[in-house]
Every structure is written in C-alpha cells, then in structure tokens.
Amino acid sequence: MEDEVLIIENLEKIYSGGVHAVRGVSFKVRKGESVAIIGSSGSGKSTVLRCINRLIEPTLGVIKLNGEVINNPLANVNEIRAKIGMVFQSFELFSHLKVLENITLGLRHVRGMNKEEAEKIALEVLERVDMLDRIDAYPGNLSGGQKQRVAIARSLAMHPEVILFDEPTSALDPELIGSVLQTIRGLADEGMTMVIVTHEINFARDVADRIIYMDKGIIAEEGPSDIIENPKTERLKEFLSAMDDE
C-alpha cells in the first residue's frame, strides 16, 4: 500500500552468545498509525525498535522507510535517525545543556539550521509538550515526567516520519506517568506515526490503532486494539491475566 511508511520483513537478531532475541518478525506501519508492541520482559520488543533505529544491527531481515531499505551499509545512519525519532525510557538528555539547548542541538548539527531557526522550532515543540516555561532549566532540575516530555519534544523537532517509544513510562514514578501518556495520546490524535513499546496495557488499548503481542522473539498475536478484550491465543490470554495480577 502507498501509505505504508515503515515495513519490517523477516527481522532476526541473534546476539553474541547465541541468544536469539527476535525470530522472523514482520509487520507494517501506515502513515498516521499508532502501533503498540506489548509482551513480557525479554520477548524482543525493544530489540525490534533498536534495529529499526539502527542502534543495533539485525542479523537478518529488511527494514524499509518509505520504500527505501535503511539497514544496509550505504545508508546514512544520522539521516535515518533524523527521520525515525526515538524516545528512550532513560530520557538520554545531555545533563550539561539546558532544555532549549537539548532541543536545538540536533537541529543545528544534523539539520544544519542556524541558531535562530533552531530556537524557533524548539520553542514550538516545547509548547506542544507543555514545557515552554522550563527552557532554561537543566535536566537535573526536572522531574522524570518533565524529562520525558523534553525527550519527546527533541524527537518532534526533527520532524520525523516515525517516532519510536521504548517503554516511555517505565522509569517514572506512578504519579508522573499520566502527563507523559497524555502527551503521547495527543500525538496520536494529531496523526503522528508511532510505534510504542509499553507495559501500560490500558494505554495501549486506548491509544493504539493496532497491537502486536510478542512472546519469545516472535509475533504471537496481532490485531486491532480490541484484542486486549478478546485475545485469540492462549499465549496472549495468559500474558494479560498475569498483568492483571500484578
């Protein structure tokens, strides 16, 4: 289909030591679609994201962005990461830079913008995530939720084709999770193309257009968000039951 932004075909990842983390994973993401990937720890969810963003190299398989194969030696990794934003569970902000500087750094050094152009975009995206009043703060003076919203703004500033979220709330205290989920929910409403690895099952159900359940490196079930209420496989039923018991 013409509106398929991201295509993953037969992705495999075998780590040194023989750990087969991802086994023949294939899926597609359409423009404006939000896809949530759920599953137990060690199921391969984050490995898939890191392969897409070229943080690690897949052992086998093809990754395409707008029809272009991006996991080949000739692909420009910096350009790929500008087109495919990544929001980490650990924020990955530069502690010695103020909020505004964290946002403008990539715009100036990757996009080649001057200071004025970069700051204009930075202020726009910080307003979108409700962090405009903290532009002069250092990350060490922000709460976890505020750091994550700055990290989201940093990705938005690059105008990516897709944003990948790797457990964006797992490092947050419970009282801080809501603001970050609200920000991501707002992006979904705006039509941002997103792939979200999350352990927040209710959030996945409410925000995602489609849910992928991974187990032991494979896609064990995939479908619209109502598979949370009506799982077809015993694997997913057992996973959801275990999550309810936590």
C-alpha positions as CSV (number, residue, x, y, z in Angstrom):
1,M,0.0,0.0,0.0
2,E,1.2,3.5,-0.8
3,D,0.6,4.8,2.7
4,E,2.9,2.3,4.4
5,V,5.7,4.3,6.0
6,L,7.6,1.5,7.8
7,I,7.9,-2.1,6.6
8,I,9.7,-4.8,8.6
9,E,10.3,-8.1,6.8
10,N,11.6,-11.3,8.5
11,L,13.6,-9.5,11.1
12,E,16.1,-11.7,13.0
13,K,18.5,-10.7,15.8
14,I,21.0,-13.2,17.3
15,Y,23.2,-11.6,20.0
16,S,26.7,-12.8,20.7
17,G,26.5,-15.9,22.9
18,G,23.7,-17.3,20.7
19,V,20.7,-15.5,22.3
20,H,18.0,-15.5,19.6
21,A,16.1,-12.4,20.6
22,V,14.0,-11.8,17.5
23,R,12.8,-14.5,15.2
24,G,11.3,-13.7,11.8
25,V,9.3,-10.6,12.8
26,S,7.3,-8.9,10.0
27,F,4.9,-6.0,10.2
28,K,3.9,-2.8,8.5
29,V,3.0,0.7,9.8
30,R,0.8,3.0,7.8
31,K,1.1,6.8,7.8
32,G,-0.6,8.2,10.9
33,E,-1.0,4.9,12.6
34,S,-0.1,4.1,16.2
35,V,1.1,0.6,16.8
36,A,1.7,-0.7,20.3
37,I,4.0,-3.6,21.0
38,I,3.4,-5.5,24.2
39,G,4.9,-8.6,25.8
40,S,6.9,-9.9,28.7
41,S,10.4,-8.7,29.5
42,G,12.8,-10.4,27.2
43,S,10.2,-11.0,24.4
44,G,12.2,-9.0,21.9
45,K,10.1,-5.8,21.9
46,S,13.0,-3.3,22.5
47,T,15.3,-5.2,20.2
48,V,12.9,-4.6,17.3
49,L,12.9,-0.9,18.0
50,R,16.6,-0.7,18.3
51,C,17.1,-2.5,15.0
52,I,14.6,-0.1,13.3
53,N,16.6,2.9,14.5
54,R,20.0,1.3,13.7
55,L,21.1,1.3,17.3
56,I,21.9,-2.3,16.8
57,E,22.2,-4.2,13.5
58,P,19.7,-7.0,12.7
59,T,21.2,-10.4,11.9
60,L,18.8,-10.9,9.0
61,G,15.8,-9.1,7.5
62,V,14.9,-5.9,5.7
63,I,13.7,-2.6,7.2
64,K,12.2,-0.1,4.8
65,L,11.3,3.6,5.4
66,N,9.0,5.0,2.6
67,G,10.2,2.1,0.4
68,E,13.9,2.7,0.9
69,V,15.9,-0.1,2.6
70,I,17.6,1.5,5.6
71,N,19.5,-1.4,7.1
72,N,22.3,-1.5,4.6
73,P,25.9,-0.4,4.8
74,L,25.4,2.5,2.4
75,A,22.5,4.1,4.4
76,N,23.4,7.3,6.3
77,V,22.7,6.5,10.0
78,N,22.3,10.1,11.0
79,E,19.7,10.8,8.3
80,I,17.8,7.7,9.4
81,R,17.7,8.8,13.0
82,A,16.5,12.2,11.9
83,K,13.6,10.5,10.1
84,I,12.9,7.9,12.7
85,G,12.8,9.6,16.2
86,M,13.4,7.5,19.3
87,V,12.3,8.2,22.8
88,F,14.1,6.1,25.4
89,Q,12.9,5.0,28.9
90,S,16.0,6.7,30.3
91,F,15.5,10.0,28.6
92,E,19.1,10.3,27.2
93,L,19.2,14.1,27.7
94,F,22.5,16.0,27.9
95,S,22.8,16.9,31.5
96,H,25.2,19.8,30.9
97,L,22.8,21.5,28.4
98,K,19.7,23.5,29.2
99,V,16.3,22.3,27.9
100,L,16.4,24.6,24.9
101,E,19.9,23.6,24.0
102,N,19.0,19.9,24.2
103,I,16.3,20.5,21.6
104,T,18.4,22.8,19.2
105,L,21.5,20.6,19.2
106,G,20.2,18.1,16.6
107,L,18.6,20.8,14.5
108,R,21.9,22.7,14.3
109,H,24.3,19.8,13.8
110,V,22.1,17.4,11.8
111,R,19.7,19.6,10.0
112,G,22.3,22.4,9.6
113,M,20.0,25.2,10.9
114,N,21.3,28.5,12.3
115,K,20.6,29.3,16.0
116,E,17.5,31.5,15.3
117,E,15.8,28.8,13.1
118,A,16.6,26.1,15.6
119,E,15.3,28.0,18.6
120,K,12.1,28.9,16.8
121,I,11.3,25.2,16.1
122,A,12.4,24.3,19.7
123,L,10.0,26.7,21.2
124,E,7.2,25.4,19.1
125,V,7.7,21.8,20.1
126,L,8.3,22.7,23.8
127,E,4.9,24.5,23.8
128,R,3.3,21.3,22.3
129,V,4.5,19.3,25.3
130,D,3.8,22.0,27.8
131,M,7.4,22.6,28.7
132,L,7.8,26.2,27.5
133,D,8.3,27.5,31.0
134,R,11.4,25.3,31.6
135,I,13.6,26.3,28.6
136,D,16.4,27.5,30.8
137,A,16.4,24.5,33.2
138,Y,19.0,21.8,33.3
139,P,17.7,18.2,33.1
140,G,18.9,17.6,36.7
141,N,16.3,20.2,37.9
142,L,13.4,18.4,36.1
143,S,11.1,15.6,37.3
144,G,11.2,12.4,35.4
145,G,7.9,13.2,33.6
146,Q,9.3,16.6,32.6
147,K,12.5,15.0,31.3
148,Q,10.5,12.6,29.2
149,R,8.4,15.4,27.7
150,V,11.6,17.2,26.7
151,A,12.8,14.0,25.1
152,I,9.6,13.8,23.1
153,A,10.0,17.4,22.1
154,R,13.5,16.7,20.9
155,S,12.2,14.0,18.6
156,L,9.3,16.1,17.3
157,A,11.7,19.0,16.5
158,M,13.4,16.9,13.8
159,H,10.0,16.4,12.0
160,P,10.5,12.6,11.9
161,E,8.5,10.3,9.7
162,V,8.0,7.9,12.6
163,I,8.6,8.1,16.4
164,L,9.6,5.0,18.3
165,F,8.9,4.9,22.0
166,D,10.8,2.4,24.1
167,E,8.9,1.9,27.4
168,P,8.5,5.7,27.8
169,T,7.0,5.5,31.3
170,S,8.9,2.6,32.9
171,A,11.4,4.8,34.7
172,L,8.8,7.2,36.1
173,D,7.1,7.3,39.5
174,P,3.4,6.4,39.2
175,E,2.3,10.0,39.8
176,L,4.3,11.2,36.8
177,I,3.2,8.7,34.3
178,G,-0.1,10.4,33.4
179,S,1.4,13.6,31.9
180,V,3.7,11.6,29.6
181,L,0.9,9.3,28.4
182,Q,-1.3,12.4,27.8
183,T,1.4,13.9,25.6
184,I,1.7,10.7,23.6
185,R,-2.1,10.4,23.3
186,G,-2.1,13.9,21.9
187,L,0.4,13.0,19.3
188,A,-1.8,10.0,18.3
189,D,-4.7,12.4,17.9
190,E,-2.6,14.6,15.7
191,G,-1.9,11.7,13.4
192,M,1.8,11.1,14.3
193,T,3.1,7.8,13.0
194,M,4.3,5.9,16.1
195,V,5.5,2.5,17.3
196,I,5.2,2.3,21.1
197,V,6.7,-0.5,23.2
198,T,4.8,-0.3,26.5
199,H,3.8,-2.3,29.6
200,E,0.9,0.1,30.1
201,I,-1.8,-2.3,28.7
202,N,-4.8,0.1,29.2
203,F,-2.8,2.9,27.4
204,A,-2.0,0.6,24.5
205,R,-5.7,-0.4,24.2
206,D,-6.9,3.2,24.3
207,V,-4.3,4.9,22.1
208,A,-3.1,2.3,19.6
209,D,-4.8,1.6,16.3
210,R,-3.2,-1.9,16.3
211,I,-1.5,-4.0,18.9
212,I,1.4,-6.5,18.4
213,Y,1.9,-9.1,21.1
214,M,5.4,-10.6,21.2
215,D,6.5,-13.7,23.0
216,K,9.9,-15.4,22.9
217,G,11.0,-13.3,19.9
218,I,8.0,-13.8,17.6
219,I,4.7,-12.1,17.0
220,A,2.3,-14.4,18.8
221,E,-0.8,-12.3,18.1
222,E,-1.6,-9.1,16.2
223,G,-4.8,-7.2,15.6
224,P,-6.8,-4.1,16.4
225,S,-6.8,-2.7,20.0
226,D,-9.8,-4.9,20.9
227,I,-7.6,-8.0,21.1
228,I,-7.0,-6.8,24.7
229,E,-10.6,-7.7,25.5
230,N,-10.8,-10.6,23.1
231,P,-7.5,-12.4,22.7
232,K,-7.5,-15.3,20.3
233,T,-4.4,-17.1,21.5
234,E,-3.7,-18.8,24.9
235,R,-0.4,-17.0,25.0
236,L,-1.9,-13.6,25.0
237,K,-4.7,-14.6,27.4
238,E,-2.0,-15.9,29.9
239,F,0.0,-12.7,29.5
240,L,-2.9,-10.4,30.1
241,S,-4.0,-12.5,33.1
242,A,-0.5,-12.2,34.6
243,M,-0.5,-8.4,34.0
244,D,-3.9,-8.1,35.8
245,D,-2.4,-10.0,38.8
246,E,0.5,-7.5,39.2
